[in-house]
Amino acid sequence: MNKKAAVGNKRIIASTHVKLGQKNKKGQTYTDPNRFFFETPGTANFLTGSEVIREAIKRASIDMSVAYPITPQSEAAALIGELYAEGYMGDYFRGESEFAVMSQCAGAAFGGARVFTTTAGPGTMRAFENFPMWAGARLPIQVCVTCRGINSPLSIQPDTLELYFLLETGMLIWHAETAQDLFDFILKGFVVAEQPDVHLPIAVCCDGFFVTHTKDTVMLPPDDVCLPPYDPYKSPVVCMDMECPPVRTMRDPFVMKSNYISYAAHATWQQEMRAACDRSRKHTISLLDGLIDAENTDREILIVASGTAVSQGREAIRLLEQEGVKVGLVKIKSLRPFPTQEVREATKNAKHIFVPEFNMAGWLAREVQAVIPDNHRVVAGPRVGGGMTLPSEVIVEEIKKRLGMKVATLASRGS
């Protein structure tokens, strides 16, 4: 049985796994998540985001990882293979395609394994059929999505359009700004996704290259501690029991019985998936210290962003303050569940809300517009696509134009 545990001002679900305190074959100690995240001392390391993925998986007690190379996640997948060779996980192999990888991950999760994989861009699209299946089957698989362009003409540069496609799959979705976020989100993602009242897949996303291929200082716990292993017997859906929904729908479709039963079964199960996503809020808030980070939200001008657009927003705020323009910031960490109430509260005083994005669709602006009153306050941009950079000066220009201030465009500087 789970119990509540308090650590400082944190409250999360404490593990009572029978293996707590025992060591695995690599000498790592299975550690309660409270102690692992809030009490274990960390040391600074200078790593790329791909190396950070390796370090997280090294401490995650993974049973299975399946890989398929596609830029920019190929390096991370290869580094995870090294962990397998070193004995840090149960099994690892390369799938035949991105679709095969996600299907094989599902098979392992149906059998009660803790499963992790990585993908990016067109690979995410090719694998896409599996993601709503994972959610419908309540499989707590974690996929790290290292975002890149998905449309022709081909681009391997970061573009978060694939997140837009993932939003309604039924998965939990977190968006990392930094390599530190990425490390924390991967490990904490397993804890939230595997809660019995949640038990959904999770996509931990980062912006490819900006995070995966650049180096940053990351605080890491010692490598002799690890998460407790996954306990499949706490799953709300019995492992590989073909008489237990939703797995039975694959063998014995309800539509063969009657349309009414089929419609009712699918509708109620989709409602339950969404309810499970909503139930993850309390676990996520405890572990991530909220679904958003908010700074100076009493100001009339706000930047609302996720991923590395947050970093560009921070620099834009610094540049604007040099000109006497005060701007607040809202960093969205969880896209699913979406922080509806938190965004409403954080933006209630704002007259102008700018949503810079690394995609042309402006999906985050749409999400914000959908949940706040007087949504004419939202400026959907600036936006860039195809892997272009989003200079902080471009955000500054957008804000100054909205305020009616004189603007020297970035393109004209130096002429």
Buried (B, 14 or more C-beta within 10 A) or exposed (E): EEEEBEBEEBBBBBBEBEBBEEEBEBEBBBBBBBBBBBEBEEEEBEBBBBBBBBBBBBBBBBBBBBBBBBBBBBBBBBBBBEBBEEEBBBEBEEBEEBBBBBBBBBBBBBEBBBBBBBBBBBBBBBBBEBBBBBBBBBBBBBBBBBBBBBBEEEBBBBBBBBBBBBBEBBBBBBBBBBBBBBBBBBBBBBBBBBBBBBBBBBBBBBBBBBBBBEEBEBEBBEEEBBBBBBBBEBBEBEBEEEEEBBBBBEEEEBEEEEEEEBEEBBEEBBEBBBEBBBBBBBBBBBBBEBBBBBBEBEBBBBBBBBBBBBBBBBBBBEBBEEEEBEBBBBBBBBBBBBBBEBBEBBBEEBEBBBBBBBBBBBBBBBBBBEBBEEBEBBBBBBBBBBBBEBBBBBBBBBBBEEBEEEBEEEEEEEE
